[in-house]
Amino acid sequence: MQLTAPLVLPDTFEVAEENRYFGKYIFRPLEPGYGITIGNALRRVLLSSIEGYAIATLKVPGIPHEFSAIEGVMEDVVDIVLSLKKVALRPTIEDAPERIFVEIRNKEVFTAGDIAQQTPAYEIANPDLVIMNLDKSAVVQMELGIAKGRGYRLAEENKALLRGKIDLHEIVLDTSFSPVLRVVPRVETILYRERADYEQLILEIETKGNVTPREALESATNILLEHFSRLFRGGAGKAFALPSTFKSTEPNPEMLRLLLTPLEDVELGLTATGFSSLKNAGITRLIDLVQLQPKDLEHYRGIGRESLEKLETYLAKMNLRLGMDVSAYKAHSMK
């Protein structure tokens, strides 16, 4: 005797309001309790895991540290740094430069929008943000370092990550990479199939404008889907993926064949210099590569932060990652 009805799945995604900075979305119908479950999961990912761009370093000729003053500029460097932290950037081209050179002359007010006017590689979502006020006769040159990341990172953390890549007198900023400012999930009960306990999720998303609310929501959904898909190897009906601490005695034949693939037979996004440095170190197959930690690759010539990000992206497409436990496959790799 079947006493339960099929689980109700949502079939409506409604855009109640949407622009570059704000989106309000309605998702229904949902089984009782599912609204808060889905809403809280999306909120957490939206606020912590969406990638964005920020100004990470500042260099001004003749200015050794942030407790200095620039001739002809009303604000101290500390105030300029605080304003630069708020600039919302978005690259307009692939492989946008990591450094922007800006020269300010014949201006009394320098805004974030003026940065975009001096480089076609980035657009600014808050162009009216005032960076500095200055004498019209003043000439100021700045070099801005742009970084990509998630969440919030203190200047000390950035200094450690950028060690060896910045000059002695380069000022390192705290960075707020997240393009999402606020997420409010609300759950309302609705009448559905003659029952009044079903739910709809109302999700309000506010961003800086360098990523639209719709783009942020799509990214958060894909991140959650990627996590849930990793619960199984290859889909429903197959065994759970083994935790990293579990030592399998019988390696997966398909995974073994993949790991034994020569590096030159796969697209990894590496430069010729990076590929050569790996090959010279005896790293010629995927199994040699994936057992390395990301920090290990920093010592190879031609593999910088951008190359490392591309490499991790390409590996993820093959369900591989750096730092994998491949001990179960090593013996077979020697045959």
N, C-alpha and C positions, 0 to 999 in steps of 0.2 A: 504494500500500500504506500503510494507516494504522497507524502503530506507537505512537501516543500515545493515552491514554485522556482523556476530558473532564476538565477541571480540577475537582478536588474543592472544593466550597464548604461552609462550615459550616452545619449544620442544627440545632444544639443550643446553646441558651443556658441554662445552669443556674445558679440562685441557691443557692450553697452556704451562705451566711450573710448576713444583712442586718438592720441596724437603722439608727437615725438617724445614727449616727456611723461605722459600719463596714459594708462590703459585700465579699463574696467571690464572684466570678463565674467561671464556666467556659464557654469558647467552643470548640467542636469540631465536626467534625474539620477540621484545617487541613493544607494541603500542607506538606512539609518547608521550613522557613525562614520560613513565614508567621507563625508564632507571635511571634517576636522582632520582625518587621517591624510587625505590628499593635500589639503590646504597647508598643513604644517610642514609636510615634506617639501612641497614646492617653495614655501617661504624660506626654509632653511637653505635650500640650494640656491635660490635666487639671491639671497643676501651674502652668501659665502663663496660661491663657486663659479660665478660668471666672470670671464676674463675681461679685462679692460686695459687701457693705456693711461700712463701718468708721466709727468715730468719727474725724473728721479735725481737728476744732477743739474747744477748750475755752475758755470764758470764765467767770470767777468775779469778781463785783463786788469791787473793791478789790484785786485781785491783778494786778499789771502784767506779770509774767513767771513762768516755771515755776520759777525759783529763789527762790520765796517760800514762806511758810507761811500756813496758814489757821487762824485762831483757833479753838481747840477741837478741832482735827483732829490726830491723832498723826502721820500721814504728811506728808512734804513734798509739794509739788505735783509734783515730779519723779516720786515714787513713784506718785502718783495717775495721772499721765499714762501710766506704764508699765502700770498695771492697765487703764486705759481702752482701750489699744491691743489688749488681749486679748479685749475684749467681742465676742461673735459675734452680730450682729444679723441679723434678717430682717424685711422689711416685711410687714405683714398686710393692707394695703390698697394699691390703686393710688394713685399720686401721693402717697406718704407724705411728710410734711413733712421738709425738710432740716435742721430745727433742733428740738431737744427741750429744753424747760425743766423743770428738776428742782429741787425744794426738799426738803431733808433736815432733818427735825426729829424730836425724841423717839426718836432711834436711837443705838445704840452701835456698830453695825456696818452699813455701807451696802454692799450687794452689787449685782452686775449685774442680778439679778432685780428689784431695787427700781426700776430704770429703767423696765422694762416695766410696772410697776404704775402709773406716772405718765403713761403714754401708751399708747393702744390701737393705735397705728400700727405698733408693732414688737414682735416677740417676741425673747427672748434664749435662745440655745441653751446657754449656760453660766451659769445664774442664780446659782450658788453662789460665783462668783468675787468675792472681797472687793476692793472699791474703796478703802475707807477705814475706819478706826476713829476714833470721835470721842466727845466728852463728850455725854451725853444731853441736856444743856441747850443744846448748840450748834445753830445754825441755819445751814445752808450752801445757797446757791443756785448752780446751775450752768446754763450754756447749752451744749449739745452740738451740734456741727455734724456731720451725717451725709453721707457721700459714697459713691458707687458707682464701682467701678473694677475693674481686674485687676492681679494680681501684687502687688509691693511697691513703695511709693513713699516716698522720703525726705521729711522735713518741708520741706526747702528747695525741693524740686520742687513740693510742695503749695502753699507760699507763693507761688511764681511763678504757679501756675495760679489761685490764689484772690485774686490781687492786685486790689484794688478792690472785693472782695466781703466782706472781713472787717475788723473794727475793729483799731485800733492795738494794743490790749492783749489781743487774742485769741491764745491759744496754739495753734500749729499742730503736729499730731502726725505722726510717721511712721505710715504706714498699710499694713497687710497685708490686702489685699482678698480674696485667694484663700481660698475656703472649704475647699480641699483641703489636707490636712496631709501625706499620704503616699500614694504609689502604688507598689505592688510587682507587676510583671508576672513571672510564672514560666511557663516552657514545659516541658511533659512530652511524651515520646513515647508514643504509644498504638498498639494493634493495631487496624487498620481495613482491611477488605477483604483480609485475610490478609497484610497488610504491617505491619511493626513500626516504620516510620519516619515515620508520620503524627504530627501534634502536636495538643495541646490547650493553649490559653492560659488560665492561672489569673491573674485580676486582683484584687488586694486594694486597696481604696480606703478611706482614713480621712479623714473630714472634721471640721470644727468643729461640725457639727450644724445650722448655719443653712442648709445645703444638704445633702440626703441623698446618699449615694453613688450611688444610682440616677439621681437628677436630674443629678448631675455627669457621670456616664457618658453619659447621653442628650445633654447639651449638648456634650460633647467629640466624640461621634460626629457630631452635626449640623454642628459646625464643620469637621471633616474632610471630610464629604460636600459641604459648601458650597464648600470649596476645590477638591476634585476636579471638581465640576460645572462650575467656571469654566474648566477646561481646554478645554472645548468650548462653542461658542455654540449653544445650543438642543438639545444632545443628540448622540447617536452619529450618525456618518455625515456630519456637517457640519464645516466648516472650524474649525481651532483659532482661539481668540480671539486677536486681535492684541496683541502687547506694547504697552505705552504709548508706547514709543519708535518704533514703526512707524507711518508716515504712510500711511494708505490714500487712494488717489486716488478711489475710488468709494464713497461712503457707503452704508451699509446703509439701504434705504428704510424698513424698519420702525422702525429706530432713529431715523431722521430725523423720521418722523411723531411718535414719542414725544417727542423733544426739543422739537418745536415746540408741544407741548401747553401751553396757558395754565395758570398756577399755580392759578387758581381752579377748574379742572376736575379737579384731583387732590387726594387727601387727603395732607397733609404734616405734620399734627399741630401746626401753628403757631397761635399765638394771633392774635387780630384785630390786635393792635398789631404783632406781628412781621410778619404778612402785609402790613399797610399800609406799614411801613417799607421792605420790599423793593420794593413796587410804586412807592413814591415815588422810589426810587433807579433805576427803570427796569428792575427785574428782574421781568419779567412772564411768562416762559416757562421751561420746564425747562432749556433750553439756556443761558439766562442764569444760572440758579442753579447747575447742576452744575459749571461751570467755576471757581466760587469755592472757595477753600480753607476748611476749618473755622474757621481763625483769622480769616478775613475777615468771617465772619458774627457774630463777637463784637462788632463795632462797630455792629450794627443794633439799634435799640431793640426790646425785647420778645423777643429771642432769647437766652436764657440757656443754661446747660449742659444742662438737662433738655430744653428745646425742640430743641437741637442733636442730642441723642441720638435723640429721636423722629424728627426729620427724616432722619437717616442711616438709621434703621430702615426708614422708608417708602420711601426711595430705593432701598435694597437690594432691596426686594420687586419693584422694577421693573428690577432689574439695572443700576442707576445708582449713582453715588457722587459725593461732593464731590471737586473737584480733577481731574475727567475732562479728557482731551485731546479737545476737540470741534472742533479746527481744521478737520478734514475736512468738517464740517457747517456751518461758519459762512457760507460763500459761498451755500449752498443756503438757509440760514435768512433771507437777505435778499431772496429772490425773492417 
